[in-house]
Amino acid sequence: MRNIVSDTNKELGLVARSIAGLFPGYFALVMATGITSIATHLLEMAWIAKPLVYVNMAAFAILWLCLIVRLINFFPRVRTDFTDHGRGPGFFTIVAATCVLGSQLVIVTGEYRVATWLWFFGIFCWIAIMYGFFTAVTVREDKPTLQKGISGAWLIAAVATQSVSVLGTLLSQHLENYREIVLFFTLSMFLVGCMLYLMLITLIFYRFTFLGITLETLTPPYWINMGAVAITTLAGARLILASTEWHFLDEIKPFLKGFTLFFWASGTWWIPLLFILGFWRHVYKRFPLRYDPQYWGMVFPLGMYTACTFQLSKALDFPPLMVIPRVSVYLAVIAWAVAFAGLILTLLPRRANE
């Protein structure tokens, strides 16, 4: 009996420690699962897309439960993470995950009601996190250097903004009485997301090329360099496809097409470099390849690039682009499966050893 109580206490202690130290960017799991589901649905792989809806809803609920427990019982640690230049940007995954899940429900299941509530909740989270985080890091006195403070994770601010735009544009067809207002809002969010990307990528590229990079700092979130422009491309493509629903969008369609193609080309440029750097890190330098929640920040861009290229092909009426998503979708699925297997394998041994 004592052994059972002791084992139970150890297990509860392990859960408490895990929640207390929960990685703020863990909602990237929902982002990656949602966009992989959407990408496979677009490529008519329903046998993958539909099960991932249930996986994602479960992951979203569990992560929110953990976050609520963390906010109640470990608020000082949450506050410290939120105001930290390194961990703070991870909170933007909450916004992106909420809106990506909403987009997944609309596209894969046709569920608009829940998606609408998720959109409004995503907007609320966007306001709270966007202005809370940037205020906190601005007024903070002991700021880190650019070398230590900036990373690809900062671009999740742009990803979160564009995720609000994407879901809103999808819902505009359902919110008929407010269609033009919704589209004006999503267009504005698209432009804000573009501004955030262009502003932040300048600092990140400078950090890449002029400041020291170590194996430890060259982490998977740098894939967001590509993922942020991929979701920007998706947001732009969605607006182009919705241009028939609002005259102003139709008037600026040439601008939207050029700007959207610019971001898609930028994202495409990043892909070979990111693969080369990954090879340099793990093969040439032999840095251990083990599961890390940050790897979801690598899975998401692969799925997003697939989805955005598919939609861009439709928006530009340029079928040759479809060659890319028909290949990249398999990379996205494999990356998701490997990361998910890594997650399961890291959980099971802990239970066995306790």
C-alpha positions in Angstrom: 0.0 0.0 0.0 2.8 2.4 0.9 4.5 1.6 -2.4 1.3 2.5 -4.3 1.0 5.8 -2.4 4.6 6.6 -3.0 4.4 5.8 -6.7 1.2 8.0 -6.9 2.9 10.9 -5.2 6.0 10.6 -7.5 3.7 10.6 -10.5 1.8 13.6 -9.3 5.1 15.3 -8.6 6.3 14.6 -12.1 3.1 16.0 -13.6 3.3 19.1 -11.4 6.9 19.7 -12.4 6.1 19.2 -16.1 3.2 21.7 -15.9 5.3 24.2 -14.0 8.0 24.1 -16.6 5.7 23.8 -19.6 7.3 25.2 -22.8 5.3 28.3 -23.7 5.4 27.5 -27.4 3.9 24.0 -27.0 0.8 25.1 -28.8 2.9 24.8 -31.9 1.8 21.1 -31.7 -1.8 22.2 -32.5 -0.5 24.5 -35.2 1.5 21.7 -36.9 -1.3 19.2 -36.5 -4.0 21.6 -37.8 -2.1 22.6 -40.9 -1.0 19.1 -41.7 -4.7 18.1 -41.6 -5.6 21.0 -43.8 -2.8 20.3 -46.3 -3.8 16.6 -46.6 -7.4 17.5 -47.0 -6.6 19.9 -49.9 -4.6 17.1 -51.5 -7.6 14.7 -51.1 -6.0 12.6 -48.4 -9.0 12.4 -46.1 -7.8 9.3 -44.3 -5.1 11.4 -42.7 -7.0 14.8 -42.5 -10.1 13.7 -40.6 -8.4 11.7 -37.8 -6.0 14.6 -37.2 -9.1 16.8 -36.4 -9.8 14.7 -33.3 -6.1 14.5 -32.4 -5.9 18.2 -32.6 -9.0 18.9 -30.6 -7.6 16.6 -27.8 -4.2 18.3 -27.9 -5.8 21.8 -27.8 -7.9 20.8 -24.8 -5.0 19.2 -22.9 -2.7 22.1 -23.5 -5.3 24.6 -22.4 -5.9 22.6 -19.2 -2.2 22.6 -18.5 -1.9 26.3 -19.2 -4.9 27.1 -16.9 -3.3 24.9 -14.1 0.0 26.7 -14.7 -1.6 30.1 -14.5 -3.4 29.2 -11.2 -0.6 27.4 -9.4 2.6 28.7 -11.0 1.7 32.2 -12.1 5.2 33.7 -11.2 6.8 31.3 -13.6 4.3 32.2 -16.3 5.0 35.9 -15.7 8.7 35.3 -15.9 8.3 33.4 -19.2 6.0 36.0 -20.7 8.5 38.8 -20.1 11.5 36.9 -21.3 12.9 37.7 -24.7 13.6 34.0 -25.4 10.5 32.2 -24.1 8.0 35.0 -24.3 7.3 34.8 -28.1 6.2 31.2 -27.6 2.9 32.5 -26.1 1.9 33.7 -29.6 1.4 30.0 -30.5 -1.7 30.2 -28.4 -3.2 32.6 -30.9 -2.0 30.8 -33.9 -3.1 27.4 -32.6 -6.6 28.7 -31.8 -7.1 30.1 -35.3 -5.4 27.2 -37.1 -7.8 24.8 -35.3 -10.7 27.0 -36.4 -9.5 26.9 -40.0 -9.1 23.2 -39.7 -12.7 22.8 -38.5 -14.0 25.0 -41.4 -12.0 23.4 -44.2 -12.0 19.7 -43.1 -15.4 19.4 -41.3 -17.4 22.4 -42.4 -18.0 23.4 -38.8 -18.5 27.2 -38.8 -20.1 27.8 -35.4 -17.3 26.6 -33.3 -14.7 28.1 -35.6 -16.4 31.5 -35.2 -16.1 31.4 -31.5 -12.5 30.3 -31.8 -11.9 33.3 -34.1 -13.2 35.8 -31.6 -11.3 34.1 -28.8 -8.2 34.2 -31.0 -8.6 37.9 -31.5 -8.9 38.5 -27.8 -5.7 36.4 -27.2 -4.0 38.3 -30.0 -4.7 41.7 -28.4 -3.7 40.5 -24.9 -0.5 38.7 -25.9 0.6 41.1 -28.7 0.5 44.3 -26.6 1.3 42.6 -23.3 4.5 41.0 -24.6 5.8 44.0 -26.6 5.0 46.3 -23.7 6.9 44.0 -21.3 10.0 43.7 -23.4 10.0 47.4 -24.1 9.9 48.6 -20.5 12.1 45.9 -19.2 15.4 47.4 -17.8 17.8 44.4 -18.0 17.5 43.6 -21.7 19.6 41.0 -23.4 21.9 41.7 -26.3 20.5 41.2 -29.8 22.6 38.0 -30.1 20.9 36.4 -27.1 17.5 38.0 -27.3 16.3 37.5 -30.9 15.4 34.2 -32.6 13.1 32.9 -35.2 10.5 32.4 -32.5 9.8 36.2 -32.6 8.2 35.7 -36.0 5.4 33.7 -34.4 4.0 37.2 -33.7 3.6 37.5 -37.5 2.2 34.0 -37.8 -0.4 34.7 -35.1 -1.5 37.8 -36.9 -1.8 36.1 -40.2 -3.7 33.2 -38.6 -6.4 35.6 -37.5 -6.6 37.0 -41.0 -6.8 33.5 -42.6 -9.6 32.3 -40.4 -11.5 35.6 -40.6 -11.4 35.5 -44.4 -12.7 31.9 -44.4 -15.6 32.9 -42.1 -16.5 35.9 -44.1 -18.7 33.7 -46.4 -20.6 32.6 -43.3 -20.9 36.0 -41.7 -22.9 37.5 -44.6 -24.3 40.5 -42.8 -20.8 41.6 -41.7 -18.8 40.4 -44.7 -17.3 43.6 -45.8 -16.4 44.6 -42.2 -14.8 41.2 -41.7 -12.8 41.4 -44.9 -11.6 44.9 -44.1 -10.4 43.6 -40.7 -8.7 40.6 -42.2 -7.0 42.7 -44.9 -5.7 45.0 -42.2 -4.4 42.1 -40.2 -2.7 40.7 -43.3 -0.9 44.0 -43.7 0.0 44.2 -40.0 1.4 40.6 -40.3 3.5 41.7 -43.3 4.8 44.7 -41.4 5.8 42.5 -38.4 7.6 40.0 -40.7 9.6 42.6 -42.6 10.6 44.3 -39.4 11.6 41.2 -37.5 13.3 39.3 -40.3 15.7 42.1 -40.7 17.0 41.7 -37.2 17.0 37.9 -37.5 18.9 37.9 -40.7 21.4 40.3 -39.2 21.8 38.0 -36.3 22.3 35.1 -38.7 25.0 36.7 -40.8 26.9 39.0 -38.5 26.6 37.6 -34.9 27.8 34.2 -33.6 25.6 31.2 -34.2 26.2 28.0 -32.1 24.8 24.5 -32.4 22.7 25.2 -29.3 21.2 28.4 -30.6 20.5 27.2 -34.2 17.2 25.7 -33.0 14.2 24.5 -35.0 12.2 27.7 -34.5 14.3 29.3 -37.2 12.1 27.4 -39.6 9.5 30.0 -38.7 11.6 32.2 -41.0 9.9 30.3 -43.8 6.7 29.4 -42.0 5.9 33.1 -41.3 6.0 34.0 -45.0 4.1 30.8 -45.9 1.2 31.7 -43.8 1.4 35.3 -45.1 1.1 33.8 -48.6 -1.9 31.8 -47.5 -3.5 34.9 -46.0 -2.9 36.8 -49.2 -4.2 34.0 -51.4 -7.4 33.7 -49.3 -8.0 37.4 -49.8 -7.4 37.2 -53.5 -9.9 34.3 -53.7 -12.4 36.4 -51.7 -12.0 39.5 -53.9 -15.3 38.8 -55.6 -17.1 39.4 -52.2 -15.9 43.0 -51.7 -15.3 45.6 -54.4 -12.3 47.1 -52.6 -10.5 43.7 -52.6 -11.2 43.4 -56.3 -9.7 46.9 -56.9 -6.4 46.1 -55.1 -6.2 42.6 -56.5 -3.1 43.3 -58.6 -1.3 44.6 -55.5 -2.4 41.6 -53.5 -1.2 39.2 -56.2 2.2 40.8 -56.4 2.7 41.2 -52.7 1.6 37.6 -52.0 3.9 36.2 -54.7 6.7 38.2 -53.2 6.2 36.4 -49.8 5.9 33.0 -51.4 9.1 33.5 -53.3 10.8 34.6 -50.1 9.6 31.5 -48.3 10.8 29.3 -51.1 14.2 31.0 -50.9 14.5 30.1 -47.3 13.9 26.3 -47.7 17.3 25.2 -49.2 19.2 27.3 -46.7 17.3 25.9 -43.7 17.9 22.3 -44.9 21.6 23.1 -45.4 21.9 24.5 -41.9 20.1 21.5 -40.5 22.5 19.2 -42.3 25.4 21.3 -40.9 24.1 21.0 -37.4 23.1 17.4 -37.1 25.2 15.6 -39.7 28.4 17.6 -40.1 28.6 18.8 -36.5 26.8 15.7 -35.2 24.5 17.6 -32.8 22.2 15.0 -31.2 18.8 14.7 -32.8 16.3 14.1 -30.0 12.8 15.1 -29.4 12.2 18.8 -28.4 8.9 20.6 -28.4 10.5 23.2 -30.5 10.5 20.8 -33.4 6.8 21.5 -33.9 8.0 24.8 -35.1 9.7 23.0 -37.9 6.7 20.7 -38.8 4.3 23.7 -39.0 6.2 25.5 -41.8 6.4 22.4 -44.0 2.6 21.9 -43.7 2.0 25.6 -44.2 4.2 25.8 -47.3 2.1 22.9 -48.8 -1.2 24.6 -48.1 -0.1 28.1 -49.1 1.3 26.9 -52.4 -1.9 25.0 -53.2 -4.0 28.1 -52.6 -1.6 30.4 -54.4 -1.9 28.2 -57.5 -5.6 28.7 -57.4 -5.4 32.4 -56.6 -3.0 33.1 -59.5 -4.7 30.5 -61.7 -1.3 29.0 -62.3 -1.6 25.1 -62.3 2.1 24.4 -62.7 2.6 25.4 -59.0 0.5 22.3 -58.0 3.6 20.1 -58.6 5.1 21.4 -55.3 2.3 20.6 -52.8 1.8 17.2 -54.3 5.4 16.4 -53.2 5.8 18.6 -50.1 2.6 17.2 -48.5 4.5 13.9 -47.9 7.4 15.8 -46.2 4.9 17.5 -43.9 3.2 14.2 -43.0 6.5 12.4 -42.4 7.7 15.3 -40.3 4.5 15.4 -38.2 4.6 11.6 -37.7 8.3 11.7 -36.6 7.7 14.5 -34.2 4.5 12.9 -32.7 6.3 9.6 -32.3 9.1 11.5 -30.5 6.5 13.1 -28.2 5.0 9.7 -27.3 8.4 8.1 -26.7 9.5 10.9 -24.4 6.4 10.4 -22.3 6.3 6.6 -22.0 9.8 6.0 -20.5 9.2 8.6 -17.8 6.2 6.6 -16.6 8.1 3.4 -16.7 11.1 4.7 -14.8 9.0 6.4 -12.1 
